[in-house]
Amino acid sequence: MPLTDIALRNAKPKDQPYKLFDGGGLFLYVTPSGSRLWRLAYRFAGKAKQLSFGPYPTLSLADARQKRDEAKRALADGEDPSVLRQKAKIEAAATAENTFGLIAGEYLDRLQAKGCAPATLTKNRWFLEKLAGPALGHRPISHITPVEVLSVLQSVERSGRLETARSLRSTIGSVFRLAISTLRAETDPTASLRGALRPPKVVHRAALIDPKDVGALLCSIDTYTGWPSLRAALLFNALTFCRPGEVRGARWQEIDFDKAVWTIPEHRM
């Protein structure tokens, strides 16, 4: 006869442990100390086995029956419920360990191993550790939702750093793609956030195409009385026609004064 809640509540401890059977292999195991534990008896590959579900009344009669039915479905599919539970525990532990912060660190290590420019590495580290880290760093990466990522991006956006928010989305996406390629996540939540951020307002600056205007600019640079290093950089930029970032990163050892040649390393091009 199936068990009832009244029968379960009235199950008192005895000198020896005993069982109250509900059906389908499910029973309540009552110990002399008063513990009442749900268990399932079943056979797999010809061997008698048991599966523990938890204590009563923490686990109700209805919940215990639901777990019994789930185990029975697994058996019907040719799976051992005990093995499935062990796999689930291992996967849960692995999920808890594979946080966004851990994989972000691996991503930064890979950038460094590839010879990424120090400035780029520093910027990515700032994105992942300072901007994304406080909210996402401790979270299992496979559990992070688009809403969580959007919250991080919008907090940056509200500060007026629109381009930073867009770059941060791209960098966070790179971390998720690493997690996907190493089987620690299934989806990239940043993919669904395309178009969610306001585009930065691009200010187009008129090019100097009149020789007189170029001459006036050079004269202004020549007579600039501010920081000497800034004046030198502006002149150097005008004479070499290089990008500002290349000029800022110039090193003495890159310049051959005898040949009047400046060789910019490939990683800064």
C-alpha positions as CSV (number, residue, x, y, z in Angstrom):
1,M,0.0,0.0,0.0
2,P,1.4,3.5,-0.9
3,L,2.6,5.6,2.0
4,T,0.7,8.6,3.3
5,D,1.9,11.7,5.1
6,I,0.1,10.6,8.3
7,A,2.0,7.3,8.2
8,L,5.3,9.1,7.6
9,R,4.8,11.5,10.5
10,N,3.9,8.6,12.8
11,A,7.0,6.6,11.8
12,K,8.8,6.4,15.2
13,P,12.3,5.1,15.8
14,K,12.7,1.5,17.1
15,D,15.5,-0.6,18.5
16,Q,16.4,-1.7,14.9
17,P,16.2,0.2,11.7
18,Y,13.2,-0.6,9.5
19,K,11.7,0.3,6.1
20,L,8.4,1.7,5.0
21,F,7.7,0.9,1.4
22,D,5.8,3.2,-1.0
23,G,6.1,1.3,-4.3
24,G,8.3,1.2,-7.3
25,G,11.3,0.6,-5.1
26,L,10.9,3.7,-3.0
27,F,11.0,3.4,0.7
28,L,11.6,5.4,3.9
29,Y,14.5,4.1,6.0
30,V,13.9,4.8,9.7
31,T,17.0,4.6,12.0
32,P,17.1,4.1,15.8
33,S,18.3,7.7,16.2
34,G,15.1,8.9,14.6
35,S,16.4,9.8,11.1
36,R,13.9,9.2,8.3
37,L,15.7,8.8,4.9
38,W,14.3,8.3,1.5
39,R,16.0,5.6,-0.6
40,L,15.3,3.8,-3.9
41,A,16.1,0.2,-4.4
42,Y,16.6,-0.8,-8.1
43,R,18.6,-3.2,-10.3
44,F,21.0,-2.2,-13.0
45,A,23.0,-4.6,-15.1
46,G,21.8,-7.5,-12.9
47,K,23.0,-5.9,-9.7
48,A,20.9,-4.7,-6.8
49,K,21.7,-1.0,-6.0
50,Q,20.3,1.8,-3.8
51,L,20.0,5.5,-4.4
52,S,19.6,8.0,-1.5
53,F,17.3,11.0,-2.0
54,G,17.3,12.9,1.3
55,P,15.6,13.1,4.7
56,Y,11.9,13.4,5.4
57,P,10.2,15.9,5.9
58,T,12.8,18.1,4.2
59,L,12.1,16.1,1.1
60,S,8.3,15.5,1.0
61,L,6.5,12.4,-0.1
62,A,5.6,14.0,-3.5
63,D,9.1,15.1,-4.1
64,A,10.5,11.7,-3.3
65,R,8.1,10.1,-5.7
66,Q,9.1,12.6,-8.4
67,K,12.8,11.6,-7.9
68,R,11.8,7.9,-8.1
69,D,10.0,8.5,-11.4
70,E,13.0,10.4,-12.8
71,A,15.3,7.5,-11.8
72,K,12.9,5.1,-13.4
73,R,13.0,7.1,-16.7
74,A,16.8,7.0,-16.6
75,L,16.7,3.2,-16.1
76,A,14.3,2.9,-19.1
77,D,16.8,4.8,-21.2
78,G,19.6,2.4,-20.1
79,E,21.3,4.8,-17.7
80,D,22.3,4.1,-14.1
81,P,20.8,6.8,-11.9
82,S,23.7,6.6,-9.4
83,V,26.2,7.2,-12.3
84,L,24.1,10.1,-13.6
85,R,24.1,11.7,-10.1
86,Q,27.9,11.4,-9.8
87,K,28.3,13.0,-13.3
88,A,26.0,15.8,-12.2
89,K,28.1,16.5,-9.1
90,I,31.3,16.5,-11.2
91,E,29.8,18.9,-13.7
92,A,28.4,21.2,-11.0
93,A,31.9,21.3,-9.3
94,A,33.5,22.1,-12.7
95,T,31.0,24.8,-13.4
96,A,31.6,26.4,-10.0
97,E,35.3,26.5,-10.7
98,N,35.1,27.9,-14.2
99,T,34.3,31.4,-13.3
100,F,34.4,34.4,-15.7
101,G,37.4,35.7,-13.8
102,L,39.4,32.4,-14.3
103,I,38.8,32.3,-18.0
104,A,39.4,36.0,-18.4
105,G,42.8,35.4,-16.8
106,E,43.4,32.6,-19.4
107,Y,42.4,34.9,-22.2
108,L,44.9,37.6,-21.0
109,D,47.7,34.9,-20.7
110,R,47.0,33.9,-24.3
111,L,47.3,37.5,-25.5
112,Q,50.6,37.8,-23.7
113,A,51.9,34.5,-25.2
114,K,51.0,35.8,-28.7
115,G,53.2,38.8,-28.2
116,C,50.4,41.3,-27.8
117,A,51.6,44.9,-27.3
118,P,51.9,45.9,-23.6
119,A,49.5,48.8,-24.1
120,T,46.9,46.4,-25.6
121,L,47.4,43.9,-22.8
122,T,47.0,46.6,-20.2
123,K,43.8,47.9,-21.8
124,N,42.3,44.4,-22.0
125,R,43.2,43.7,-18.3
126,W,41.5,47.0,-17.3
127,F,38.4,46.0,-19.2
128,L,38.2,42.5,-17.7
129,E,39.4,43.1,-14.2
130,K,38.3,46.6,-13.3
131,L,35.1,47.1,-15.4
132,A,33.7,43.6,-15.8
133,G,35.4,41.8,-12.9
134,P,33.4,43.2,-9.9
135,A,30.1,42.0,-11.3
136,L,31.1,39.0,-13.4
137,G,34.4,37.7,-12.1
138,H,33.1,35.3,-9.4
139,R,30.2,34.0,-11.5
140,P,30.3,30.6,-13.2
141,I,30.7,31.6,-16.9
142,S,28.1,29.2,-18.1
143,H,25.5,30.8,-15.8
144,I,26.0,34.4,-16.9
145,T,23.0,35.8,-18.7
146,P,22.8,38.6,-21.3
147,V,21.0,40.7,-18.7
148,E,24.1,40.6,-16.4
149,V,26.4,41.6,-19.1
150,L,24.1,44.4,-20.3
151,S,24.0,45.8,-16.7
152,V,27.8,46.0,-16.7
153,L,27.9,47.7,-20.1
154,Q,25.2,50.2,-19.3
155,S,27.0,51.2,-16.1
156,V,29.9,52.2,-18.3
157,E,27.6,53.8,-20.9
158,R,25.9,55.9,-18.2
159,S,29.3,57.4,-17.3
160,G,29.5,58.8,-20.8
161,R,32.2,56.4,-22.1
162,L,30.3,55.1,-25.1
163,E,33.2,53.8,-27.1
164,T,34.6,52.1,-24.0
165,A,31.3,50.3,-23.4
166,R,31.3,49.0,-27.0
167,S,34.9,47.9,-26.7
168,L,34.1,46.2,-23.4
169,R,31.3,44.2,-25.0
170,S,33.7,42.9,-27.7
171,T,36.4,42.0,-25.1
172,I,33.8,40.2,-22.9
173,G,32.7,38.3,-26.0
174,S,36.2,37.2,-26.6
175,V,36.3,35.6,-23.2
176,F,33.1,33.8,-23.8
177,R,34.3,32.5,-27.2
178,L,37.4,31.1,-25.4
179,A,35.1,29.3,-22.9
180,I,33.0,27.9,-25.7
181,S,36.0,26.6,-27.6
182,T,37.2,24.9,-24.5
183,L,33.8,23.4,-23.7
184,R,33.1,25.4,-20.6
185,A,30.2,27.5,-22.0
186,E,27.7,26.9,-24.7
187,T,26.6,30.4,-25.7
188,D,28.0,34.0,-25.9
189,P,25.6,36.4,-24.2
190,T,27.2,39.4,-25.9
191,A,26.0,38.1,-29.3
192,S,22.4,39.1,-28.4
193,L,23.5,42.5,-27.2
194,R,24.4,43.9,-30.7
195,G,22.7,47.2,-31.0
196,A,21.9,47.5,-27.3
197,L,24.4,50.3,-26.7
198,R,24.2,53.8,-28.0
199,P,26.8,54.5,-30.7
200,P,29.4,57.1,-29.9
201,K,29.0,60.4,-31.7
202,V,31.7,60.7,-34.3
203,V,33.2,64.1,-34.7
204,H,34.8,64.5,-38.1
205,R,37.7,66.9,-38.1
206,A,38.3,68.7,-41.3
207,A,41.6,67.7,-43.1
208,L,44.1,70.4,-43.9
209,I,44.4,70.3,-47.7
210,D,45.5,73.9,-48.4
211,P,49.3,74.3,-48.2
212,K,48.8,77.7,-46.4
213,D,46.8,76.0,-43.7
214,V,49.5,73.3,-43.3
215,G,52.1,76.0,-43.0
216,A,50.1,77.8,-40.4
217,L,49.8,74.6,-38.4
218,L,53.6,74.1,-38.5
219,C,54.2,77.6,-37.5
220,S,51.8,77.2,-34.5
221,I,53.6,74.1,-33.5
222,D,57.0,75.8,-33.8
223,T,55.9,78.7,-31.6
224,Y,54.1,76.5,-29.0
225,T,55.4,77.4,-25.6
226,G,53.8,74.6,-23.6
227,W,55.4,71.2,-22.7
228,P,58.6,70.7,-24.7
229,S,57.9,67.0,-25.1
230,L,54.5,67.8,-26.6
231,R,55.9,70.3,-29.0
232,A,58.6,67.7,-30.1
233,A,55.9,65.0,-30.6
234,L,53.8,67.3,-32.7
235,L,56.8,68.2,-34.9
236,F,57.9,64.6,-35.1
237,N,54.3,63.6,-36.1
238,A,54.2,66.3,-38.8
239,L,57.6,65.3,-40.2
240,T,57.0,61.5,-40.3
241,F,53.3,61.4,-41.1
242,C,52.9,58.5,-38.6
243,R,50.0,57.8,-36.4
244,P,49.9,59.4,-32.9
245,G,50.1,56.1,-31.2
246,E,53.3,55.2,-33.1
247,V,54.9,58.5,-32.2
248,R,54.0,58.2,-28.5
249,G,55.5,54.7,-28.4
250,A,58.8,55.7,-30.2
251,R,62.0,54.5,-28.6
252,W,65.6,55.8,-29.1
253,Q,66.8,52.3,-30.1
254,E,64.3,52.2,-33.0
255,I,66.1,55.2,-34.7
256,D,69.3,54.8,-36.8
257,F,70.6,58.3,-36.8
258,D,73.4,57.5,-39.2
259,K,71.0,56.3,-41.9
260,A,68.2,58.7,-40.8
261,V,65.8,55.7,-40.6
262,W,63.2,55.0,-37.9
263,T,62.1,51.4,-37.8
264,I,58.8,50.8,-36.0
265,P,58.5,47.2,-34.5
266,E,55.8,45.1,-36.1
267,H,53.9,44.7,-32.8
268,R,53.3,48.5,-32.7
269,M,52.2,48.9,-36.3
